Amino acid sequence: MITTATEYEKAQAELRNLQDRLDKLQREHPMGEKGFTKAGIRKLIARLNEELAVFEGSEEARTSPSN
């Protein structure tokens, strides 16, 4: 669970890294290869997106000086 602006920024960086990793896997391995790895990365991306959305809707995000 993301509770601070610093954690939020770290989660955003992690999300970008996961998206880059997924893009690379999709380029290097055609359909049917590395399917479980791609699915795992997609799950991590979905989880991070959910956590970021919860934080963005929280009071902490509204009162944080970095936003």
Buried (B, 14 or more C-beta within 10 A) or exposed (E): EBEEBEBBEEBEEEBEEBBEBBEEBEEEEEEEEBEEEBEEBEEBBEEBEEBBEEBEEBEBBEEBEEE
